[in-house]
């Protein structure tokens, strides 16, 4: 394999990796509990956190730890769902395209 072929292959791999990255960023997973909703993206960032007034009742009642625990659990739940969705999407893309790793 010549130098040019290696460069061409590296460029193809880079554009394939970019395409996969773009697909992953489109993935969104929502998780709700106790008036807290968190949406996580496939790149493991948080897209949105929504909290209903009722969810603050624990804080007002002098129990912020319970609110913090709920928020912690919902964030982790959303991230886990996003991770699972991302892994499923990656497997689908690899099977479909043969793409990056299908040699």
N, C-alpha and C positions, 0 to 999 in steps of 0.2 A: 504494500500500500504506500503510495507516494505521499509526500508532504501535503500536496493540495487536497488529496482525498481525506487526509486526517483533519485538515482545517474545515473542510466542508462538513464532515461528520460532526465535529465539535460544534459548529454553528447550528446544525440541525438539532443536536441535543439541547442546545441553549434555547432555541425557539420552542422546542417541545416542553422544556422545563417551565418556560414562561407561560405557555398555554395552560399547563397543569396548575400553576400558581394562580392564574386568572380564574380558573374554574373553582379552585378552593376558596378564593375570596368571595365567590358568589354564594357559598353555602352559608345558611343561617339556621341556627337551632334555638328554639325557644323553650324555656323552662319556667314554670310558675309554681308558687306555693305561698300560702299565707299572705296574699295580697302583694307579693313581690314577683315581678316578671323580669327575666334577664334574657337577652338575645345575644348569643355568641356567634362569631363567624368562624369559618373553616381555618383561618390563619391564627386561631386561638386568641383573638382580641374580642373585647366586649363591644357590641354594636349599640346596645340600648339597655338601660335599667329603668323600669317603671315601678313606682311604689304607690299603692293606694293609701288614702288617709287612715284606713283601719289598721294597716300594718304598723303605723306609728303608735298605736294604742299601748303596746308593750313598753315603748320608750317613755310615754307619758305616765304610765303606771310605775315608773321607776325601775323597769327591768330592761335596760338597753342590751344586756348580754343576750337575751332571748331574740331580740331583733337582729343583732349582729350574727348570731348563730344561723338564723333563718336566711339572712342575706348571703352569708358564706356558703350555705348548702345550696341555695338557688344558683349562685354564680358557678359553683363547681358542677352542679347538675347540667347547666347550660353548656359548659365547656366540655363535659363528657359526651353530651349528645352531639356537639359539633365535631369532636374528635372521631366518634363512631361514624358519623355521616361522611366525614372527610376520608376515612379509611375505606369505606364502602365505595365512594366515588373514585378514589385512586385505583382500587381493584377493577372497577368497571372500565376505567379509561385504559388501564394496562391490557385488559383482555380484548377490548374493542380495537385499540390502535396497534397493539403489539408494540407500538411507539418506542419510548425511551429504553425500556428494559427488555423488549421482545426480540432479542437477537439469538 
